[in-house]
Amino acid sequence: MAEGVIVLTSNTWEQKVLKSNGLVVVDFWAAWCGPCRMVAPTIEELAKEYAGRVKIGKLNTDENADIASRYKIMGIPTIMFFKDGKKVDQIVGAVPKQQIKAKIDSLL
């Protein structure tokens, strides 16, 4: 995983997302998903750009189906935004970097 991107799992979810202060951006993805691979470099760039201000993580939906199911992930990539442990927004599908950036800025 790229520098600055947190690998999230069922075991780390509560600690790294739900008990986190501030904004956490989670990319729900899977290895077989083409659009997920298109979004991956954008997620890595944003992790560097917002280092120290926003936590950015990736959760593999195949390996952590319980979390994907809990948040009713129907399509991937889904990018979910959590503020102080509460889900505040989400974007479904491969979208331009500017759209994700605008959402992060609006939530900061």
Secondary structure, DSSP 8 states (H G I E B T S, - for coil): --TTEEEE-TTTHIIIIIT--SEEEEEEE-TT-HHHHHHHHHHHHHHHHTTTTEEEEEEETTTTHHHHHHTT--SSSEEEEEETTEEEEEEES---HHHHHHHHHHH-
